[in-house]
Amino acid sequence: MSRILIAIGILFILAGVLWPLVTRLGLGRLPGDIVIERDNFRLYIPVTSAIVVSLAISVLLAILRAFLGR
């Protein structure tokens, strides 16, 4: 359990460090992301961004599994 928590912590640190790069790439403002803005209200649902991130992680894990032989 402790290794999993450490890995999750490292992932959060990497996400924080890489966040400026991700925002420059336009992730989070893709077509298909839903933004509803009203006077004192803003709802943001990143549908397309979530799909892109999910695909990227899936490809990365598949490559890692191929190299590690699992």
N, CA, C, O and CB atoms as a CASP TS submission, in Angstrom:
PFRMAT TS
TARGET T0000
AUTHOR 0000-0000-0000
METHOD Language model
MODEL 1
PARENT N/A
ATOM      1  N   MET     1       0.821  -1.190   0.000  1.00  0.00           N
ATOM      2  CA  MET     1       0.000   0.000   0.000  1.00  0.00           C
ATOM      3  C   MET     1       0.865   1.253   0.000  1.00  0.00           C
ATOM      4  O   MET     1       0.525   2.241  -0.651  1.00  0.00           O
ATOM      5  CB  MET     1      -0.934  -0.002   1.200  1.00  0.00           C
ATOM      6  N   SER     2       1.965   1.222   0.715  1.00  0.00           N
ATOM      7  CA  SER     2       2.809   2.421   0.778  1.00  0.00           C
ATOM      8  C   SER     2       3.449   2.730  -0.574  1.00  0.00           C
ATOM      9  O   SER     2       3.623   3.897  -0.923  1.00  0.00           O
ATOM     10  CB  SER     2       3.898   2.247   1.839  1.00  0.00           C
ATOM     11  N   ARG     3       3.797   1.700  -1.331  1.00  0.00           N
ATOM     12  CA  ARG     3       4.383   1.926  -2.661  1.00  0.00           C
ATOM     13  C   ARG     3       3.370   2.567  -3.604  1.00  0.00           C
ATOM     14  O   ARG     3       3.723   3.424  -4.415  1.00  0.00           O
ATOM     15  CB  ARG     3       4.891   0.601  -3.260  1.00  0.00           C
ATOM     16  N   ILE     4       2.129   2.155  -3.495  1.00  0.00           N
ATOM     17  CA  ILE     4       1.084   2.740  -4.338  1.00  0.00           C
ATOM     18  C   ILE     4       0.901   4.214  -3.996  1.00  0.00           C
ATOM     19  O   ILE     4       0.781   5.048  -4.895  1.00  0.00           O
ATOM     20  CB  ILE     4      -0.251   1.976  -4.166  1.00  0.00           C
ATOM     21  N   LEU     5       0.880   4.540  -2.715  1.00  0.00           N
ATOM     22  CA  LEU     5       0.727   5.937  -2.309  1.00  0.00           C
ATOM     23  C   LEU     5       1.919   6.787  -2.742  1.00  0.00           C
ATOM     24  O   LEU     5       1.749   7.939  -3.138  1.00  0.00           O
ATOM     25  CB  LEU     5       0.550   6.026  -0.798  1.00  0.00           C
ATOM     26  N   ILE     6       3.104   6.233  -2.668  1.00  0.00           N
ATOM     27  CA  ILE     6       4.296   6.952  -3.127  1.00  0.00           C
ATOM     28  C   ILE     6       4.219   7.184  -4.633  1.00  0.00           C
ATOM     29  O   ILE     6       4.540   8.273  -5.109  1.00  0.00           O
ATOM     30  CB  ILE     6       5.583   6.170  -2.767  1.00  0.00           C
ATOM     31  N   ALA     7       3.799   6.177  -5.378  1.00  0.00           N
ATOM     32  CA  ALA     7       3.672   6.319  -6.836  1.00  0.00           C
ATOM     33  C   ALA     7       2.630   7.371  -7.193  1.00  0.00           C
ATOM     34  O   ALA     7       2.844   8.170  -8.105  1.00  0.00           O
ATOM     35  CB  ALA     7       3.298   4.972  -7.480  1.00  0.00           C
ATOM     36  N   ILE     8       1.514   7.378  -6.490  1.00  0.00           N
ATOM     37  CA  ILE     8       0.480   8.392  -6.740  1.00  0.00           C
ATOM     38  C   ILE     8       1.015   9.777  -6.422  1.00  0.00           C
ATOM     39  O   ILE     8       0.741  10.727  -7.155  1.00  0.00           O
ATOM     40  CB  ILE     8      -0.787   8.105  -5.903  1.00  0.00           C
ATOM     41  N   GLY     9       1.773   9.908  -5.343  1.00  0.00           N
ATOM     42  CA  GLY     9       2.376  11.191  -4.995  1.00  0.00           C
ATOM     43  C   GLY     9       3.349  11.672  -6.054  1.00  0.00           C
ATOM     44  O   GLY     9       3.367  12.856  -6.391  1.00  0.00           O
ATOM     45  N   ILE    10       4.152  10.771  -6.580  1.00  0.00           N
ATOM     46  CA  ILE    10       5.095  11.134  -7.645  1.00  0.00           C
ATOM     47  C   ILE    10       4.340  11.569  -8.896  1.00  0.00           C
ATOM     48  O   ILE    10       4.747  12.516  -9.569  1.00  0.00           O
ATOM     49  CB  ILE    10       6.032   9.949  -7.973  1.00  0.00           C
ATOM     50  N   LEU    11       3.238  10.880  -9.211  1.00  0.00           N
ATOM     51  CA  LEU    11       2.431  11.269 -10.363  1.00  0.00           C
ATOM     52  C   LEU    11       1.846  12.668 -10.189  1.00  0.00           C
ATOM     53  O   LEU    11       1.807  13.447 -11.141  1.00  0.00           O
ATOM     54  CB  LEU    11       1.310  10.260 -10.587  1.00  0.00           C
ATOM     55  N   PHE    12       1.394  12.986  -8.989  1.00  0.00           N
ATOM     56  CA  PHE    12       0.870  14.328  -8.727  1.00  0.00           C
ATOM     57  C   PHE    12       1.966  15.389  -8.860  1.00  0.00           C
ATOM     58  O   PHE    12       1.721  16.473  -9.389  1.00  0.00           O
ATOM     59  CB  PHE    12       0.247  14.390  -7.324  1.00  0.00           C
ATOM     60  N   ILE    13       3.149  15.081  -8.391  1.00  0.00           N
ATOM     61  CA  ILE    13       4.265  16.024  -8.515  1.00  0.00           C
ATOM     62  C   ILE    13       4.603  16.240  -9.986  1.00  0.00           C
ATOM     63  O   ILE    13       4.803  17.377 -10.415  1.00  0.00           O
ATOM     64  CB  ILE    13       5.510  15.509  -7.744  1.00  0.00           C
ATOM     65  N   LEU    14       4.667  15.168 -10.757  1.00  0.00           N
ATOM     66  CA  LEU    14       4.942  15.290 -12.189  1.00  0.00           C
ATOM     67  C   LEU    14       3.851  16.092 -12.896  1.00  0.00           C
ATOM     68  O   LEU    14       4.148  16.914 -13.763  1.00  0.00           O
ATOM     69  CB  LEU    14       5.067  13.902 -12.827  1.00  0.00           C
ATOM     70  N   ALA    15       2.608  15.860 -12.534  1.00  0.00           N
ATOM     71  CA  ALA    15       1.510  16.611 -13.140  1.00  0.00           C
ATOM     72  C   ALA    15       1.633  18.102 -12.820  1.00  0.00           C
ATOM     73  O   ALA    15       1.374  18.944 -13.680  1.00  0.00           O
ATOM     74  CB  ALA    15       0.153  16.070 -12.650  1.00  0.00           C
ATOM     75  N   GLY    16       2.017  18.423 -11.614  1.00  0.00           N
ATOM     76  CA  GLY    16       2.198  19.826 -11.234  1.00  0.00           C
ATOM     77  C   GLY    16       3.356  20.485 -11.963  1.00  0.00           C
ATOM     78  O   GLY    16       3.267  21.648 -12.355  1.00  0.00           O
ATOM     79  N   VAL    17       4.434  19.750 -12.144  1.00  0.00           N
ATOM     80  CA  VAL    17       5.595  20.291 -12.842  1.00  0.00           C
ATOM     81  C   VAL    17       5.302  20.468 -14.334  1.00  0.00           C
ATOM     82  O   VAL    17       5.736  21.446 -14.941  1.00  0.00           O
ATOM     83  CB  VAL    17       6.812  19.374 -12.643  1.00  0.00           C
ATOM     84  N   LEU    18       4.568  19.524 -14.919  1.00  0.00           N
ATOM     85  CA  LEU    18       4.284  19.563 -16.348  1.00  0.00           C
ATOM     86  C   LEU    18       3.060  20.399 -16.714  1.00  0.00           C
ATOM     87  O   LEU    18       2.774  20.577 -17.898  1.00  0.00           O
ATOM     88  CB  LEU    18       4.096  18.174 -16.850  1.00  0.00           C
ATOM     89  N   TRP    19       2.336  20.912 -15.731  1.00  0.00           N
ATOM     90  CA  TRP    19       1.105  21.643 -16.000  1.00  0.00           C
ATOM     91  C   TRP    19       1.299  22.851 -16.926  1.00  0.00           C
ATOM     92  O   TRP    19       0.468  23.047 -17.812  1.00  0.00           O
ATOM     93  CB  TRP    19       0.504  22.099 -14.704  1.00  0.00           C
ATOM     94  N   PRO    20       2.351  23.676 -16.773  1.00  0.00           N
ATOM     95  CA  PRO    20       2.520  24.793 -17.719  1.00  0.00           C
ATOM     96  C   PRO    20       2.694  24.320 -19.166  1.00  0.00           C
ATOM     97  O   PRO    20       2.200  24.969 -20.088  1.00  0.00           O
ATOM     98  CB  PRO    20       3.725  25.635 -17.314  1.00  0.00           C
ATOM     99  N   LEU    21       3.382  23.211 -19.369  1.00  0.00           N
ATOM    100  CA  LEU    21       3.551  22.667 -20.716  1.00  0.00           C
ATOM    101  C   LEU    21       2.214  22.182 -21.273  1.00  0.00           C
ATOM    102  O   LEU    21       1.911  22.401 -22.446  1.00  0.00           O
ATOM    103  CB  LEU    21       4.574  21.517 -20.708  1.00  0.00           C
ATOM    104  N   VAL    22       1.433  21.537 -20.449  1.00  0.00           N
ATOM    105  CA  VAL    22       0.143  21.003 -20.877  1.00  0.00           C
ATOM    106  C   VAL    22      -0.794  22.131 -21.287  1.00  0.00           C
ATOM    107  O   VAL    22      -1.514  22.005 -22.278  1.00  0.00           O
ATOM    108  CB  VAL    22      -0.492  20.163 -19.758  1.00  0.00           C
ATOM    109  N   THR    23      -0.797  23.222 -20.546  1.00  0.00           N
ATOM    110  CA  THR    23      -1.683  24.332 -20.886  1.00  0.00           C
ATOM    111  C   THR    23      -1.241  25.022 -22.173  1.00  0.00           C
ATOM    112  O   THR    23      -2.082  25.542 -22.907  1.00  0.00           O
ATOM    113  CB  THR    23      -1.730  25.341 -19.740  1.00  0.00           C
ATOM    114  N   ARG    24       0.050  25.039 -22.459  1.00  0.00           N
ATOM    115  CA  ARG    24       0.524  25.606 -23.724  1.00  0.00           C
ATOM    116  C   ARG    24       0.116  24.762 -24.917  1.00  0.00           C
ATOM    117  O   ARG    24      -0.062  25.290 -26.015  1.00  0.00           O
ATOM    118  CB  ARG    24       2.032  25.754 -23.699  1.00  0.00           C
ATOM    119  N   LEU    25      -0.033  23.469 -24.722  1.00  0.00           N
ATOM    120  CA  LEU    25      -0.451  22.581 -25.803  1.00  0.00           C
ATOM    121  C   LEU    25      -1.935  22.710 -26.119  1.00  0.00           C
ATOM    122  O   LEU    25      -2.397  22.202 -27.141  1.00  0.00           O
ATOM    123  CB  LEU    25      -0.130  21.150 -25.447  1.00  0.00           C
ATOM    124  N   GLY    26      -2.675  23.374 -25.264  1.00  0.00           N
ATOM    125  CA  GLY    26      -4.101  23.560 -25.498  1.00  0.00           C
ATOM    126  C   GLY    26      -4.978  22.523 -24.830  1.00  0.00           C
ATOM    127  O   GLY    26      -6.198  22.544 -24.995  1.00  0.00           O
ATOM    128  N   LEU    27      -4.384  21.629 -24.090  1.00  0.00           N
ATOM    129  CA  LEU    27      -5.175  20.620 -23.404  1.00  0.00           C
ATOM    130  C   LEU    27      -6.045  21.308 -22.364  1.00  0.00           C
ATOM    131  O   LEU    27      -5.554  22.103 -21.562  1.00  0.00           O
ATOM    132  CB  LEU    27      -4.268  19.543 -22.748  1.00  0.00           C
ATOM    133  N   GLY    28      -7.325  21.005 -22.379  1.00  0.00           N
ATOM    134  CA  GLY    28      -8.265  21.674 -21.490  1.00  0.00           C
ATOM    135  C   GLY    28      -9.104  22.699 -22.224  1.00  0.00           C
ATOM    136  O   GLY    28     -10.072  23.217 -21.669  1.00  0.00           O
ATOM    137  N   ARG    29      -8.753  22.997 -23.449  1.00  0.00           N
ATOM    138  CA  ARG    29      -9.529  23.925 -24.273  1.00  0.00           C
ATOM    139  C   ARG    29      -9.788  23.319 -25.644  1.00  0.00           C
ATOM    140  O   ARG    29      -9.833  24.036 -26.643  1.00  0.00           O
ATOM    141  CB  ARG    29      -8.797  25.275 -24.413  1.00  0.00           C
ATOM    142  N   LEU    30      -9.956  22.027 -25.696  1.00  0.00           N
ATOM    143  CA  LEU    30     -10.168  21.340 -26.963  1.00  0.00           C
ATOM    144  C   LEU    30     -11.632  21.434 -27.384  1.00  0.00           C
ATOM    145  O   LEU    30     -12.515  21.596 -26.543  1.00  0.00           O
ATOM    146  CB  LEU    30      -9.736  19.870 -26.857  1.00  0.00           C
ATOM    147  N   PRO    31     -11.887  21.332 -28.692  1.00  0.00           N
ATOM    148  CA  PRO    31     -13.281  21.259 -29.141  1.00  0.00           C
ATOM    149  C   PRO    31     -13.932  20.017 -28.541  1.00  0.00           C
ATOM    150  O   PRO    31     -13.345  18.935 -28.567  1.00  0.00           O
ATOM    151  CB  PRO    31     -13.371  21.231 -30.702  1.00  0.00           C
ATOM    152  N   GLY    32     -15.101  20.160 -28.017  1.00  0.00           N
ATOM    153  CA  GLY    32     -15.780  19.047 -27.352  1.00  0.00           C
ATOM    154  C   GLY    32     -15.766  19.189 -25.844  1.00  0.00           C
ATOM    155  O   GLY    32     -16.542  18.526 -25.156  1.00  0.00           O
ATOM    156  N   ASP    33     -14.897  20.043 -25.313  1.00  0.00           N
ATOM    157  CA  ASP    33     -14.932  20.356 -23.889  1.00  0.00           C
ATOM    158  C   ASP    33     -16.103  21.308 -23.649  1.00  0.00           C
ATOM    159  O   ASP    33     -16.273  22.289 -24.373  1.00  0.00           O
ATOM    160  CB  ASP    33     -13.573  20.986 -23.403  1.00  0.00           C
ATOM    161  N   ILE    34     -16.888  21.018 -22.655  1.00  0.00           N
ATOM    162  CA  ILE    34     -18.112  21.777 -22.408  1.00  0.00           C
ATOM    163  C   ILE    34     -17.832  22.875 -21.386  1.00  0.00           C
ATOM    164  O   ILE    34     -17.346  22.606 -20.288  1.00  0.00           O
ATOM    165  CB  ILE    34     -19.251  20.846 -21.914  1.00  0.00           C
ATOM    166  N   VAL    35     -18.147  24.121 -21.762  1.00  0.00           N
ATOM    167  CA  VAL    35     -17.997  25.261 -20.861  1.00  0.00           C
ATOM    168  C   VAL    35     -19.319  26.016 -20.843  1.00  0.00           C
ATOM    169  O   VAL    35     -19.800  26.457 -21.887  1.00  0.00           O
ATOM    170  CB  VAL    35     -16.813  26.196 -21.302  1.00  0.00           C
ATOM    171  N   ILE    36     -19.902  26.163 -19.667  1.00  0.00           N
ATOM    172  CA  ILE    36     -21.131  26.929 -19.496  1.00  0.00           C
ATOM    173  C   ILE    36     -20.813  28.079 -18.546  1.00  0.00           C
ATOM    174  O   ILE    36     -20.441  27.862 -17.393  1.00  0.00           O
ATOM    175  CB  ILE    36     -22.310  26.030 -18.948  1.00  0.00           C
ATOM    176  N   GLU    37     -20.964  29.294 -19.042  1.00  0.00           N
ATOM    177  CA  GLU    37     -20.675  30.480 -18.223  1.00  0.00           C
ATOM    178  C   GLU    37     -21.931  31.315 -18.073  1.00  0.00           C
ATOM    179  O   GLU    37     -22.619  31.617 -19.048  1.00  0.00           O
ATOM    180  CB  GLU    37     -19.539  31.327 -18.848  1.00  0.00           C
ATOM    181  N   ARG    38     -22.212  31.675 -16.852  1.00  0.00           N
ATOM    182  CA  ARG    38     -23.332  32.563 -16.534  1.00  0.00           C
ATOM    183  C   ARG    38     -22.782  33.701 -15.681  1.00  0.00           C
ATOM    184  O   ARG    38     -21.565  33.837 -15.558  1.00  0.00           O
ATOM    185  CB  ARG    38     -24.496  31.792 -15.785  1.00  0.00           C
ATOM    186  N   ASP    39     -23.633  34.507 -15.100  1.00  0.00           N
ATOM    187  CA  ASP    39     -23.191  35.676 -14.338  1.00  0.00           C
ATOM    188  C   ASP    39     -22.180  35.319 -13.244  1.00  0.00           C
ATOM    189  O   ASP    39     -21.040  35.779 -13.283  1.00  0.00           O
ATOM    190  CB  ASP    39     -24.389  36.365 -13.716  1.00  0.00           C
ATOM    191  N   ASN    40     -22.585  34.517 -12.289  1.00  0.00           N
ATOM    192  CA  ASN    40     -21.702  34.142 -11.183  1.00  0.00           C
ATOM    193  C   ASN    40     -21.440  32.639 -11.155  1.00  0.00           C
ATOM    194  O   ASN    40     -21.264  32.052 -10.088  1.00  0.00           O
ATOM    195  CB  ASN    40     -22.304  34.588  -9.853  1.00  0.00           C
ATOM    196  N   PHE    41     -21.417  32.028 -12.322  1.00  0.00           N
ATOM    197  CA  PHE    41     -21.332  30.580 -12.381  1.00  0.00           C
ATOM    198  C   PHE    41     -20.520  30.160 -13.601  1.00  0.00           C
ATOM    199  O   PHE    41     -20.674  30.725 -14.683  1.00  0.00           O
ATOM    200  CB  PHE    41     -22.738  29.952 -12.421  1.00  0.00           C
ATOM    201  N   ARG    42     -19.663  29.174 -13.419  1.00  0.00           N
ATOM    202  CA  ARG    42     -18.903  28.622 -14.529  1.00  0.00           C
ATOM    203  C   ARG    42     -18.791  27.115 -14.333  1.00  0.00           C
ATOM    204  O   ARG    42     -18.295  26.645 -13.308  1.00  0.00           O
ATOM    205  CB  ARG    42     -17.494  29.283 -14.634  1.00  0.00           C
ATOM    206  N   LEU    43     -19.253  26.371 -15.319  1.00  0.00           N
ATOM    207  CA  LEU    43     -19.189  24.913 -15.292  1.00  0.00           C
ATOM    208  C   LEU    43     -18.301  24.469 -16.439  1.00  0.00           C
ATOM    209  O   LEU    43     -18.529  24.839 -17.591  1.00  0.00           O
ATOM    210  CB  LEU    43     -20.615  24.268 -15.394  1.00  0.00           C
ATOM    211  N   TYR    44     -17.296  23.679 -16.123  1.00  0.00           N
ATOM    212  CA  TYR    44     -16.348  23.211 -17.127  1.00  0.00           C
ATOM    213  C   TYR    44     -16.289  21.700 -17.062  1.00  0.00           C
ATOM    214  O   TYR    44     -15.975  21.133 -16.016  1.00  0.00           O
ATOM    215  CB  TYR    44     -14.940  23.834 -16.914  1.00  0.00           C
ATOM    216  N   ILE    45     -16.589  21.038 -18.180  1.00  0.00           N
ATOM    217  CA  ILE    45     -16.548  19.577 -18.257  1.00  0.00           C
ATOM    218  C   ILE    45     -15.605  19.204 -19.399  1.00  0.00           C
ATOM    219  O   ILE    45     -15.982  19.315 -20.565  1.00  0.00           O
ATOM    220  CB  ILE    45     -17.990  18.964 -18.477  1.00  0.00           C
ATOM    221  N   PRO    46     -14.394  18.765 -19.086  1.00  0.00           N
ATOM    222  CA  PRO    46     -13.388  18.493 -20.128  1.00  0.00           C
ATOM    223  C   PRO    46     -13.538  17.103 -20.764  1.00  0.00           C
ATOM    224  O   PRO    46     -12.710  16.220 -20.535  1.00  0.00           O
ATOM    225  CB  PRO    46     -11.992  18.627 -19.538  1.00  0.00           C
ATOM    226  N   VAL    47     -14.581  16.918 -21.550  1.00  0.00           N
ATOM    227  CA  VAL    47     -14.865  15.610 -22.143  1.00  0.00           C
ATOM    228  C   VAL    47     -13.744  15.183 -23.093  1.00  0.00           C
ATOM    229  O   VAL    47     -13.162  14.113 -22.920  1.00  0.00           O
ATOM    230  CB  VAL    47     -16.210  15.643 -22.892  1.00  0.00           C
ATOM    231  N   THR    48     -13.442  16.008 -24.087  1.00  0.00           N
ATOM    232  CA  THR    48     -12.427  15.650 -25.076  1.00  0.00           C
ATOM    233  C   THR    48     -11.043  15.564 -24.449  1.00  0.00           C
ATOM    234  O   THR    48     -10.265  14.671 -24.783  1.00  0.00           O
ATOM    235  CB  THR    48     -12.418  16.663 -26.215  1.00  0.00           C
ATOM    236  N   SER    49     -10.732  16.478 -23.550  1.00  0.00           N
ATOM    237  CA  SER    49      -9.426  16.443 -22.889  1.00  0.00           C
ATOM    238  C   SER    49      -9.245  15.153 -22.093  1.00  0.00           C
ATOM    239  O   SER    49      -8.158  14.575 -22.084  1.00  0.00           O
ATOM    240  CB  SER    49      -9.262  17.658 -21.965  1.00  0.00           C
ATOM    241  N   ALA    50     -10.299  14.704 -21.431  1.00  0.00           N
ATOM    242  CA  ALA    50     -10.223  13.456 -20.664  1.00  0.00           C
ATOM    243  C   ALA    50      -9.994  12.261 -21.578  1.00  0.00           C
ATOM    244  O   ALA    50      -9.254  11.342 -21.228  1.00  0.00           O
ATOM    245  CB  ALA    50     -11.503  13.251 -19.848  1.00  0.00           C
ATOM    246  N   ILE    51     -10.627  12.270 -22.753  1.00  0.00           N
ATOM    247  CA  ILE    51     -10.433  11.170 -23.703  1.00  0.00           C
ATOM    248  C   ILE    51      -8.998  11.164 -24.219  1.00  0.00           C
ATOM    249  O   ILE    51      -8.385  10.103 -24.332  1.00  0.00           O
ATOM    250  CB  ILE    51     -11.426  11.284 -24.882  1.00  0.00           C
ATOM    251  N   VAL    52      -8.457  12.343 -24.533  1.00  0.00           N
ATOM    252  CA  VAL    52      -7.084  12.429 -25.028  1.00  0.00           C
ATOM    253  C   VAL    52      -6.096  11.958 -23.962  1.00  0.00           C
ATOM    254  O   VAL    52      -5.166  11.214 -24.272  1.00  0.00           O
ATOM    255  CB  VAL    52      -6.756  13.870 -25.459  1.00  0.00           C
ATOM    256  N   VAL    53      -6.282  12.373 -22.738  1.00  0.00           N
ATOM    257  CA  VAL    53      -5.392  11.954 -21.647  1.00  0.00           C
ATOM    258  C   VAL    53      -5.495  10.446 -21.430  1.00  0.00           C
ATOM    259  O   VAL    53      -4.479   9.780 -21.228  1.00  0.00           O
ATOM    260  CB  VAL    53      -5.737  12.711 -20.339  1.00  0.00           C
ATOM    261  N   SER    54      -6.704   9.905 -21.468  1.00  0.00           N
ATOM    262  CA  SER    54      -6.899   8.471 -21.297  1.00  0.00           C
ATOM    263  C   SER    54      -6.197   7.677 -22.401  1.00  0.00           C
ATOM    264  O   SER    54      -5.552   6.667 -22.123  1.00  0.00           O
ATOM    265  CB  SER    54      -8.390   8.141 -21.278  1.00  0.00           C
ATOM    266  N   LEU    55      -6.320   8.124 -23.635  1.00  0.00           N
ATOM    267  CA  LEU    55      -5.643   7.444 -24.738  1.00  0.00           C
ATOM    268  C   LEU    55      -4.129   7.513 -24.596  1.00  0.00           C
ATOM    269  O   LEU    55      -3.434   6.529 -24.848  1.00  0.00           O
ATOM    270  CB  LEU    55      -6.065   8.050 -26.067  1.00  0.00           C
ATOM    271  N   ALA    56      -3.619   8.668 -24.195  1.00  0.00           N
ATOM    272  CA  ALA    56      -2.168   8.818 -24.028  1.00  0.00           C
ATOM    273  C   ALA    56      -1.645   7.890 -22.933  1.00  0.00           C
ATOM    274  O   ALA    56      -0.599   7.261 -23.100  1.00  0.00           O
ATOM    275  CB  ALA    56      -1.811  10.280 -23.694  1.00  0.00           C
ATOM    276  N   ILE    57      -2.354   7.802 -21.833  1.00  0.00           N
ATOM    277  CA  ILE    57      -1.933   6.928 -20.740  1.00  0.00           C
ATOM    278  C   ILE    57      -2.016   5.460 -21.168  1.00  0.00           C
ATOM    279  O   ILE    57      -1.138   4.667 -20.827  1.00  0.00           O
ATOM    280  CB  ILE    57      -2.802   7.173 -19.484  1.00  0.00           C
ATOM    281  N   SER    58      -3.055   5.095 -21.905  1.00  0.00           N
ATOM    282  CA  SER    58      -3.196   3.716 -22.378  1.00  0.00           C
ATOM    283  C   SER    58      -2.055   3.331 -23.313  1.00  0.00           C
ATOM    284  O   SER    58      -1.507   2.234 -23.208  1.00  0.00           O
ATOM    285  CB  SER    58      -4.536   3.532 -23.089  1.00  0.00           C
ATOM    286  N   VAL    59      -1.700   4.223 -24.217  1.00  0.00           N
ATOM    287  CA  VAL    59      -0.592   3.950 -25.138  1.00  0.00           C
ATOM    288  C   VAL    59       0.720   3.840 -24.367  1.00  0.00           C
ATOM    289  O   VAL    59       1.524   2.945 -24.631  1.00  0.00           O
ATOM    290  CB  VAL    59      -0.490   5.057 -26.216  1.00  0.00           C
ATOM    291  N   LEU    60       0.937   4.742 -23.419  1.00  0.00           N
ATOM    292  CA  LEU    60       2.157   4.704 -22.620  1.00  0.00           C
ATOM    293  C   LEU    60       2.269   3.403 -21.833  1.00  0.00           C
ATOM    294  O   LEU    60       3.340   2.799 -21.785  1.00  0.00           O
ATOM    295  CB  LEU    60       2.201   5.894 -21.668  1.00  0.00           C
ATOM    296  N   LEU    61       1.179   2.969 -21.218  1.00  0.00           N
ATOM    297  CA  LEU    61       1.198   1.716 -20.463  1.00  0.00           C
ATOM    298  C   LEU    61       1.411   0.511 -21.374  1.00  0.00           C
ATOM    299  O   LEU    61       2.101  -0.432 -20.988  1.00  0.00           O
ATOM    300  CB  LEU    61      -0.103   1.553 -19.683  1.00  0.00           C
ATOM    301  N   ALA    62       0.833   0.522 -22.576  1.00  0.00           N
ATOM    302  CA  ALA    62       1.037  -0.579 -23.517  1.00  0.00           C
ATOM    303  C   ALA    62       2.503  -0.655 -23.942  1.00  0.00           C
ATOM    304  O   ALA    62       3.060  -1.746 -24.065  1.00  0.00           O
ATOM    305  CB  ALA    62       0.128  -0.409 -24.754  1.00  0.00           C
ATOM    306  N   ILE    63       3.118   0.489 -24.164  1.00  0.00           N
ATOM    307  CA  ILE    63       4.541   0.513 -24.534  1.00  0.00           C
ATOM    308  C   ILE    63       5.395   0.001 -23.381  1.00  0.00           C
ATOM    309  O   ILE    63       6.327  -0.774 -23.593  1.00  0.00           O
ATOM    310  CB  ILE    63       4.981   1.944 -24.933  1.00  0.00           C
ATOM    311  N   LEU    64       5.081   0.431 -22.163  1.00  0.00           N
ATOM    312  CA  LEU    64       5.842  -0.035 -21.004  1.00  0.00           C
ATOM    313  C   LEU    64       5.699  -1.541 -20.807  1.00  0.00           C
ATOM    314  O   LEU    64       6.671  -2.224 -20.484  1.00  0.00           O
ATOM    315  CB  LEU    64       5.389   0.699 -19.746  1.00  0.00           C
ATOM    316  N   ARG    65       4.484  -2.056 -21.003  1.00  0.00           N
ATOM    317  CA  ARG    65       4.278  -3.505 -20.862  1.00  0.00           C
ATOM    318  C   ARG    65       5.059  -4.273 -21.921  1.00  0.00           C
ATOM    319  O   ARG    65       5.588  -5.350 -21.646  1.00  0.00           O
ATOM    320  CB  ARG    65       2.780  -3.850 -20.961  1.00  0.00           C
ATOM    321  N   ALA    66       5.132  -3.726 -23.124  1.00  0.00           N
ATOM    322  CA  ALA    66       5.871  -4.403 -24.199  1.00  0.00           C
ATOM    323  C   ALA    66       7.357  -4.460 -23.874  1.00  0.00           C
ATOM    324  O   ALA    66       8.010  -5.474 -24.118  1.00  0.00           O
ATOM    325  CB  ALA    66       5.651  -3.687 -25.547  1.00  0.00           C
ATOM    326  N   PHE    67       7.894  -3.370 -23.322  1.00  0.00           N
ATOM    327  CA  PHE    67       9.311  -3.348 -22.993  1.00  0.00           C
ATOM    328  C   PHE    67       9.650  -4.152 -21.751  1.00  0.00           C
ATOM    329  O   PHE    67      10.744  -4.704 -21.644  1.00  0.00           O
ATOM    330  CB  PHE    67       9.763  -1.940 -22.810  1.00  0.00           C
ATOM    331  N   LEU    68       8.716  -4.220 -20.813  1.00  0.00           N
ATOM    332  CA  LEU    68       8.974  -4.969 -19.580  1.00  0.00           C
ATOM    333  C   LEU    68       8.647  -6.450 -19.724  1.00  0.00           C
ATOM    334  O   LEU    68       9.003  -7.245 -18.854  1.00  0.00           O
ATOM    335  CB  LEU    68       8.171  -4.381 -18.437  1.00  0.00           C
ATOM    336  N   GLY    69       7.975  -6.834 -20.809  1.00  0.00           N
ATOM    337  CA  GLY    69       7.707  -8.239 -21.063  1.00  0.00           C
ATOM    338  C   GLY    69       6.581  -8.818 -20.249  1.00  0.00           C
ATOM    339  O   GLY    69       6.596 -10.014 -19.960  1.00  0.00           O
ATOM    340  N   ARG    70       5.613  -8.026 -19.870  1.00  0.00           N
ATOM    341  CA  ARG    70       4.486  -8.536 -19.079  1.00  0.00           C
ATOM    342  C   ARG    70       3.297  -8.736 -19.946  1.00  0.00           C
ATOM    343  O   ARG    70       2.247  -9.161 -19.465  1.00  0.00           O
ATOM    344  CB  ARG    70       4.139  -7.600 -17.940  1.00  0.00           C
TER
END
